[in-house]
Amino acid sequence: MTKKKRFSRQWIFTGLIALAAATFFYIGFRQHRQWRKDHVLLELKPFQTARGWGYNIYTDGKVYIHQDIVPALPGNKGFRTKEDAMAVGTKVYERLKAGQVPAVTAEEVQAMGISPQP
């Protein structure tokens, strides 16, 4: 075998290995991105304000929803108790997890027995 043929085969073999490695890397990268889209970390945490209570919903450690007033009810008043804030926050949290619009209506808030801070 001539030196030229051996050199040529060596480069073809090296090129095939590089192509296979790049393909596996690309497939792994795409699967990781899809997994990250499907597995978002959600956290619900209450907080106290001058108006009462509120809640934050975090996605991957960043504030996604900051709710410091009772939603869907007139006025800008906070929740009376931490438990009230968590009840509404839990409803919104569950809707986010289910892929629904994260909103509550005035009827839903009133059905939970929640009224704003006086």
FIFI-836549 format. One line per field, with one value per residue: x, y, z of N, C-alpha, C, O in turn; residue in one letter. Coordinates in Angstrom, 1 decimal, padded with zeros to 4 digits, always signed. Layout:
<sites>
nu	(X / ...)
nv	(Y / ...)
nw	(Z / ...)
cau	(X / ...)
cav	(Y / ...)
caw	(Z / ...)
cu	(X / ...)
cv	(Y / ...)
cw	(Z / ...)
ou	(X / ...)
ov	(Y / ...)
ow	(Z / ...)
torlo	(A / ...)
</sites>
This chain:
<sites>
nu	(+000.8 / +000.5 / +002.0 / +000.3 / -002.3 / -002.6 / -002.5 / -004.7 / -006.9 / -006.6 / -007.4 / -010.0 / -011.1 / -010.7 / -012.3 / -014.8 / -015.1 / -015.1 / -017.5 / -019.4 / -019.1 / -019.9 / -022.6 / -023.7 / -023.3 / -024.9 / -027.5 / -027.7 / -027.6 / -030.0 / -031.9 / -031.5 / -032.3 / -035.0 / -035.8 / -035.4 / -037.4 / -039.6 / -039.5 / -039.8 / -038.9 / -041.1 / -042.0 / -043.8 / -044.2 / -045.1 / -045.3 / -045.0 / -046.5 / -046.9 / -049.6 / -050.8 / -050.8 / -049.1 / -048.1 / -045.4 / -044.6 / -042.2 / -040.1 / -037.7 / -036.1 / -036.5 / -038.6 / -041.8 / -044.5 / -045.7 / -047.7 / -049.2 / -051.5 / -055.0 / -056.2 / -058.6 / -060.5 / -062.1 / -060.1 / -056.9 / -055.9 / -054.2 / -053.9 / -055.7 / -054.6 / -051.8 / -052.5 / -054.7 / -053.4 / -051.8 / -053.7 / -055.0 / -052.7 / -051.9 / -053.9 / -053.4 / -050.8 / -051.2 / -052.7 / -050.7 / -048.9 / -050.5 / -050.6 / -052.4 / -054.1 / -052.8 / -054.8 / -057.3 / -060.8 / -063.1 / -065.3 / -064.2 / -062.3 / -064.0 / -065.5 / -063.7 / -063.8 / -062.3 / -061.4 / -060.4 / -057.8 / -058.9)
nv	(-001.2 / +002.2 / +005.2 / +007.4 / +006.3 / +005.2 / +007.5 / +008.9 / +007.1 / +007.2 / +009.8 / +009.8 / +007.9 / +009.3 / +011.5 / +010.3 / +009.4 / +011.9 / +013.0 / +011.1 / +011.6 / +014.3 / +014.1 / +012.5 / +014.3 / +016.4 / +015.2 / +014.5 / +017.0 / +018.2 / +016.5 / +017.1 / +019.8 / +019.5 / +018.0 / +019.9 / +021.7 / +020.3 / +019.8 / +022.0 / +023.7 / +024.6 / +026.8 / +027.8 / +030.5 / +032.3 / +035.7 / +038.6 / +041.8 / +045.4 / +045.7 / +043.3 / +040.0 / +038.1 / +036.2 / +034.5 / +032.9 / +030.9 / +030.1 / +027.9 / +029.3 / +032.0 / +034.8 / +034.4 / +034.9 / +037.5 / +038.2 / +040.5 / +041.5 / +040.7 / +038.9 / +039.5 / +040.8 / +043.9 / +046.8 / +047.4 / +045.5 / +043.5 / +039.9 / +038.7 / +036.7 / +034.5 / +031.9 / +032.4 / +033.6 / +031.5 / +029.6 / +030.7 / +031.0 / +028.3 / +027.3 / +028.7 / +027.8 / +025.1 / +025.3 / +026.3 / +024.1 / +022.3 / +023.3 / +025.3 / +028.5 / +030.7 / +032.0 / +033.3 / +033.6 / +036.1 / +034.8 / +032.3 / +033.1 / +034.2 / +031.9 / +030.4 / +031.6 / +033.9 / +037.2 / +040.5 / +042.3 / +044.5)
nw	(+000.0 / -000.8 / +000.5 / +000.1 / -000.1 / +002.4 / +004.0 / +003.1 / +003.8 / +006.5 / +007.1 / +006.2 / +008.0 / +010.5 / +010.0 / +009.8 / +012.5 / +013.8 / +012.7 / +013.7 / +016.5 / +016.6 / +015.8 / +017.9 / +020.1 / +019.3 / +019.3 / +022.0 / +023.1 / +022.1 / +023.3 / +026.0 / +026.1 / +025.4 / +027.7 / +029.7 / +029.0 / +029.5 / +032.2 / +034.3 / +037.2 / +039.7 / +042.3 / +045.1 / +047.2 / +050.2 / +051.2 / +053.3 / +053.3 / +053.4 / +053.0 / +053.8 / +053.0 / +050.4 / +047.5 / +045.7 / +042.7 / +041.6 / +038.8 / +038.0 / +039.9 / +039.4 / +039.7 / +038.6 / +038.8 / +040.7 / +043.2 / +045.0 / +045.8 / +046.3 / +043.7 / +041.0 / +042.5 / +043.4 / +044.1 / +045.7 / +047.7 / +050.0 / +050.8 / +053.7 / +055.4 / +055.7 / +054.9 / +053.3 / +051.1 / +050.3 / +049.5 / +047.2 / +045.7 / +045.5 / +043.8 / +041.5 / +041.0 / +040.5 / +038.2 / +036.5 / +036.4 / +035.1 / +032.6 / +032.0 / +031.8 / +034.1 / +036.1 / +038.2 / +038.9 / +040.1 / +041.3 / +042.0 / +043.9 / +045.9 / +046.4 / +047.8 / +050.2 / +050.6 / +051.5 / +050.9 / +052.7 / +055.3)
cau	(+000.0 / +001.3 / +001.8 / -000.8 / -003.6 / -002.7 / -002.8 / -006.1 / -007.7 / -006.5 / -008.2 / -011.4 / -011.5 / -010.7 / -013.5 / -016.0 / -015.2 / -015.5 / -018.9 / -020.2 / -019.1 / -020.7 / -024.0 / -024.1 / -023.3 / -026.1 / -028.7 / -027.7 / -028.0 / -031.4 / -032.7 / -031.4 / -033.1 / -036.4 / -036.1 / -035.5 / -038.7 / -040.7 / -039.3 / -039.6 / -039.1 / -042.0 / -042.1 / -044.8 / -043.7 / -045.8 / -044.5 / -045.8 / -046.4 / -047.6 / -051.0 / -051.2 / -050.0 / -049.0 / -047.3 / -044.6 / -044.4 / -040.9 / -039.8 / -036.2 / -035.4 / -036.8 / -040.0 / -042.6 / -045.7 / -045.6 / -049.0 / -049.2 / -052.9 / -056.0 / -056.6 / -059.9 / -061.4 / -061.8 / -059.2 / -055.6 / -055.7 / -053.5 / -054.6 / -055.7 / -053.7 / -050.8 / -053.2 / -055.5 / -052.5 / -051.4 / -054.9 / -055.1 / -051.4 / -051.9 / -054.8 / -052.7 / -049.7 / -051.8 / -053.0 / -049.5 / -048.4 / -051.4 / -050.5 / -053.5 / -053.8 / -052.7 / -055.6 / -058.5 / -061.9 / -063.7 / -066.2 / -063.4 / -061.7 / -065.1 / -065.9 / -062.7 / -064.0 / -061.3 / -061.8 / -059.1 / -057.4 / -059.7)
cav	(+000.0 / +003.4 / +006.2 / +008.3 / +005.6 / +005.1 / +008.8 / +009.2 / +006.3 / +007.7 / +011.0 / +009.3 / +007.3 / +010.4 / +012.3 / +009.5 / +009.4 / +013.2 / +013.1 / +010.4 / +012.3 / +015.5 / +013.6 / +012.1 / +015.5 / +017.1 / +014.4 / +014.6 / +018.4 / +018.4 / +015.8 / +017.8 / +021.0 / +019.1 / +017.6 / +021.1 / +022.3 / +019.4 / +019.7 / +023.3 / +023.7 / +025.6 / +026.9 / +028.8 / +031.0 / +033.4 / +036.8 / +039.6 / +043.1 / +046.4 / +045.5 / +042.0 / +038.9 / +037.9 / +035.0 / +034.5 / +031.7 / +030.9 / +029.1 / +027.8 / +030.2 / +033.4 / +035.2 / +034.3 / +035.6 / +038.2 / +038.6 / +041.1 / +041.9 / +039.7 / +039.0 / +039.5 / +041.5 / +045.3 / +047.4 / +047.0 / +045.1 / +042.2 / +038.8 / +038.9 / +035.8 / +033.7 / +030.8 / +032.8 / +033.8 / +030.2 / +028.9 / +031.2 / +030.6 / +026.9 / +027.2 / +029.3 / +026.9 / +023.9 / +025.6 / +026.3 / +022.7 / +021.6 / +023.9 / +026.1 / +029.9 / +030.9 / +033.0 / +032.9 / +034.5 / +036.6 / +033.8 / +031.3 / +033.6 / +034.3 / +030.5 / +030.0 / +032.4 / +034.9 / +038.6 / +041.3 / +043.0 / +045.7)
caw	(+000.0 / -000.9 / +001.5 / -000.2 / +000.2 / +003.9 / +004.5 / +002.7 / +004.6 / +007.9 / +007.2 / +006.1 / +009.3 / +011.4 / +009.6 / +010.2 / +013.9 / +014.2 / +012.4 / +014.7 / +017.8 / +016.5 / +015.8 / +019.3 / +020.8 / +018.8 / +019.7 / +023.4 / +023.4 / +021.8 / +024.3 / +027.2 / +025.9 / +025.5 / +029.1 / +030.5 / +028.7 / +030.1 / +033.7 / +034.9 / +038.6 / +040.2 / +043.7 / +045.6 / +048.5 / +050.6 / +051.8 / +054.0 / +052.8 / +054.3 / +052.8 / +054.2 / +052.5 / +049.0 / +047.1 / +044.5 / +042.1 / +040.9 / +037.8 / +038.0 / +040.8 / +039.1 / +040.0 / +037.4 / +039.2 / +042.0 / +043.5 / +046.4 / +046.1 / +046.0 / +042.3 / +040.5 / +043.4 / +043.2 / +045.1 / +045.8 / +049.0 / +050.2 / +051.5 / +055.2 / +056.1 / +054.9 / +054.4 / +052.1 / +050.0 / +049.8 / +048.9 / +045.9 / +045.1 / +045.1 / +042.7 / +040.3 / +040.8 / +039.9 / +036.8 / +035.7 / +036.3 / +034.2 / +031.3 / +031.8 / +032.1 / +035.6 / +036.5 / +039.0 / +038.8 / +041.4 / +041.8 / +042.6 / +045.1 / +046.9 / +046.8 / +048.8 / +051.4 / +050.8 / +051.3 / +051.1 / +054.0 / +055.4)
cu	(+000.9 / +001.0 / +000.6 / -002.1 / -003.7 / -003.1 / -004.3 / -007.1 / -007.7 / -007.4 / -009.7 / -011.9 / -011.6 / -012.0 / -014.8 / -016.2 / -015.7 / -017.0 / -019.8 / -020.2 / -020.0 / -022.2 / -024.5 / -024.2 / -024.6 / -027.4 / -028.8 / -028.1 / -029.5 / -032.3 / -032.7 / -032.2 / -034.6 / -036.7 / -036.2 / -036.8 / -039.8 / -040.6 / -038.9 / -039.8 / -040.0 / -042.0 / -043.1 / -044.3 / -044.6 / -044.9 / -045.5 / -045.5 / -047.0 / -049.1 / -051.6 / -050.2 / -050.1 / -048.3 / -046.5 / -044.6 / -043.1 / -040.8 / -038.3 / -035.5 / -035.7 / -038.3 / -040.7 / -043.9 / -045.5 / -047.0 / -049.1 / -050.6 / -053.8 / -056.5 / -058.1 / -061.0 / -061.1 / -060.9 / -057.9 / -055.2 / -055.0 / -054.4 / -054.6 / -054.7 / -052.8 / -051.6 / -054.1 / -054.6 / -052.1 / -052.5 / -055.0 / -053.8 / -051.3 / -052.8 / -054.1 / -051.5 / -050.1 / -052.1 / -051.8 / -048.9 / -049.2 / -051.3 / -051.6 / -053.1 / -053.8 / -053.5 / -056.8 / -059.5 / -062.4 / -064.6 / -065.3 / -062.8 / -062.8 / -065.5 / -064.9 / -062.9 / -063.0 / -061.8 / -060.5 / -059.0 / -058.2 / -058.8)
cv	(+001.2 / +004.3 / +007.1 / +007.7 / +005.5 / +006.4 / +009.2 / +008.4 / +006.8 / +008.9 / +010.7 / +008.8 / +008.4 / +011.2 / +011.6 / +009.5 / +010.8 / +013.5 / +012.4 / +011.1 / +013.6 / +015.1 / +013.2 / +013.3 / +016.3 / +016.5 / +014.6 / +016.0 / +018.7 / +017.7 / +016.5 / +019.1 / +020.6 / +018.7 / +018.9 / +021.8 / +021.6 / +019.4 / +021.1 / +023.2 / +024.9 / +025.6 / +028.0 / +029.2 / +032.2 / +034.5 / +037.8 / +041.0 / +044.1 / +046.3 / +044.2 / +040.9 / +038.8 / +036.6 / +035.3 / +033.1 / +031.8 / +029.8 / +029.1 / +028.9 / +031.7 / +033.6 / +035.2 / +035.0 / +036.2 / +038.8 / +039.2 / +041.7 / +040.7 / +039.9 / +038.9 / +040.2 / +043.0 / +045.8 / +046.8 / +046.6 / +043.7 / +041.2 / +039.1 / +038.0 / +035.1 / +032.5 / +031.2 / +033.0 / +032.5 / +029.4 / +029.4 / +030.8 / +029.2 / +026.6 / +027.6 / +028.3 / +025.6 / +024.1 / +025.7 / +024.9 / +022.0 / +022.2 / +024.8 / +027.6 / +030.1 / +032.1 / +032.5 / +034.0 / +035.0 / +035.6 / +032.7 / +031.8 / +033.7 / +032.9 / +030.0 / +030.7 / +033.4 / +036.3 / +039.4 / +041.9 / +044.2 / +047.0)
cw	(+000.0 / +000.3 / +001.3 / +000.2 / +001.7 / +004.5 / +004.2 / +003.5 / +006.0 / +008.1 / +007.1 / +007.4 / +010.4 / +011.2 / +010.0 / +011.8 / +014.4 / +013.9 / +013.3 / +016.0 / +017.7 / +016.5 / +017.2 / +020.2 / +020.5 / +019.4 / +021.2 / +023.8 / +023.2 / +022.9 / +025.6 / +027.2 / +026.1 / +027.0 / +029.9 / +030.2 / +029.4 / +031.6 / +034.3 / +036.4 / +039.0 / +041.7 / +044.1 / +047.0 / +048.9 / +051.1 / +052.4 / +053.4 / +053.7 / +054.1 / +053.3 / +053.8 / +051.0 / +048.7 / +045.9 / +044.0 / +041.3 / +039.9 / +037.7 / +038.8 / +040.5 / +039.3 / +038.7 / +037.7 / +040.6 / +042.2 / +044.9 / +046.7 / +045.8 / +044.6 / +042.1 / +041.4 / +043.3 / +044.4 / +045.1 / +047.2 / +049.1 / +050.8 / +053.0 / +055.9 / +055.1 / +054.2 / +053.2 / +050.9 / +049.4 / +049.1 / +047.5 / +045.1 / +044.6 / +043.9 / +041.4 / +040.0 / +040.1 / +038.5 / +035.9 / +035.4 / +035.2 / +032.8 / +031.0 / +032.1 / +033.6 / +036.1 / +037.4 / +038.8 / +040.2 / +042.1 / +042.6 / +043.9 / +046.2 / +047.3 / +047.8 / +050.2 / +051.7 / +050.5 / +051.5 / +052.5 / +054.1 / +055.3)
ou	(+001.9 / +000.0 / +000.0 / -003.0 / -004.8 / -003.9 / -004.9 / -008.1 / -008.8 / -008.1 / -010.5 / -013.0 / -012.6 / -012.7 / -015.7 / -017.3 / -016.5 / -017.7 / -020.8 / -021.3 / -020.7 / -023.0 / -025.5 / -025.1 / -025.3 / -028.3 / -029.9 / -028.9 / -030.1 / -033.3 / -033.7 / -032.9 / -035.3 / -037.8 / -037.1 / -037.4 / -040.7 / -041.6 / -037.7 / -040.9 / -039.7 / -042.0 / -043.2 / -044.1 / -044.7 / -043.7 / -046.7 / -044.3 / -047.6 / -049.9 / -052.8 / -049.1 / -051.0 / -047.9 / -046.9 / -044.6 / -043.0 / -041.3 / -037.6 / -034.5 / -035.2 / -039.1 / -040.4 / -044.4 / -045.1 / -047.5 / -049.1 / -050.7 / -053.5 / -057.0 / -058.8 / -062.1 / -059.9 / -061.0 / -057.7 / -054.4 / -055.3 / -055.5 / -053.6 / -054.1 / -053.0 / -051.3 / -054.2 / -055.0 / -052.0 / -052.2 / -055.1 / -053.9 / -050.8 / -052.4 / -054.1 / -051.3 / -049.5 / -051.9 / -051.8 / -048.5 / -048.7 / -052.0 / -051.9 / -052.0 / -054.8 / -052.9 / -057.2 / -059.2 / -062.0 / -064.6 / -065.7 / -062.7 / -062.5 / -065.9 / -065.3 / -062.2 / -062.7 / -062.4 / -059.6 / -059.9 / -058.3 / -059.4)
ov	(+001.3 / +004.2 / +007.4 / +008.3 / +005.7 / +006.5 / +009.8 / +008.9 / +006.8 / +009.1 / +011.3 / +009.1 / +008.3 / +011.6 / +012.3 / +009.7 / +010.9 / +014.1 / +012.9 / +011.1 / +013.8 / +015.9 / +013.6 / +013.4 / +016.7 / +017.2 / +014.9 / +016.2 / +019.4 / +018.2 / +016.6 / +019.4 / +021.3 / +019.0 / +018.9 / +022.4 / +022.2 / +019.0 / +021.2 / +022.7 / +026.0 / +024.5 / +029.0 / +028.4 / +033.2 / +034.2 / +038.0 / +041.3 / +043.7 / +046.7 / +044.0 / +041.0 / +039.3 / +035.9 / +036.1 / +032.1 / +032.7 / +028.7 / +030.1 / +029.4 / +032.6 / +032.7 / +035.9 / +035.7 / +035.5 / +039.7 / +038.4 / +042.2 / +039.8 / +040.9 / +038.3 / +040.2 / +043.3 / +045.3 / +045.7 / +047.2 / +042.9 / +041.4 / +039.6 / +038.4 / +035.1 / +032.2 / +030.4 / +032.6 / +032.3 / +028.7 / +028.5 / +030.5 / +028.9 / +025.8 / +026.9 / +028.0 / +025.2 / +023.2 / +025.2 / +024.7 / +021.1 / +021.7 / +025.1 / +027.9 / +029.7 / +033.1 / +031.3 / +035.2 / +034.4 / +035.5 / +032.2 / +031.1 / +033.4 / +032.8 / +029.1 / +030.4 / +033.8 / +036.6 / +038.9 / +041.9 / +045.0 / +048.1)
ow	(+000.7 / +001.0 / +002.3 / +000.7 / +002.2 / +005.4 / +005.1 / +004.0 / +006.7 / +009.1 / +007.7 / +007.9 / +011.2 / +012.1 / +010.5 / +012.3 / +015.3 / +014.7 / +013.7 / +016.6 / +018.7 / +017.1 / +017.6 / +021.0 / +021.4 / +019.9 / +021.7 / +024.8 / +024.0 / +023.3 / +026.3 / +028.2 / +026.7 / +027.5 / +030.8 / +031.2 / +029.9 / +032.3 / +034.7 / +036.8 / +038.7 / +042.3 / +043.4 / +047.9 / +048.1 / +051.4 / +052.0 / +053.2 / +054.8 / +055.0 / +053.3 / +054.1 / +050.4 / +049.7 / +045.0 / +044.8 / +040.4 / +040.1 / +037.3 / +038.3 / +041.2 / +039.0 / +037.7 / +036.8 / +041.6 / +041.6 / +045.9 / +047.8 / +045.0 / +044.2 / +042.8 / +041.1 / +043.1 / +045.5 / +044.5 / +047.8 / +048.2 / +051.2 / +053.5 / +056.9 / +053.9 / +053.1 / +052.3 / +049.8 / +048.2 / +048.2 / +046.6 / +043.9 / +043.6 / +043.1 / +040.4 / +038.8 / +039.2 / +037.6 / +034.8 / +034.3 / +034.5 / +031.8 / +029.8 / +032.6 / +034.3 / +036.5 / +037.2 / +038.5 / +041.2 / +043.3 / +043.6 / +044.9 / +047.4 / +048.5 / +048.6 / +051.1 / +052.8 / +049.5 / +052.3 / +053.3 / +053.1 / +055.4)
torlo	(M / T / K / K / K / R / F / S / R / Q / W / I / F / T / G / L / I / A / L / A / A / A / T / F / F / Y / I / G / F / R / Q / H / R / Q / W / R / K / D / H / V / L / L / E / L / K / P / F / Q / T / A / R / G / W / G / Y / N / I / Y / T / D / G / K / V / Y / I / H / Q / D / I / V / P / A / L / P / G / N / K / G / F / R / T / K / E / D / A / M / A / V / G / T / K / V / Y / E / R / L / K / A / G / Q / V / P / A / V / T / A / E / E / V / Q / A / M / G / I / S / P / Q / P)
</sites>
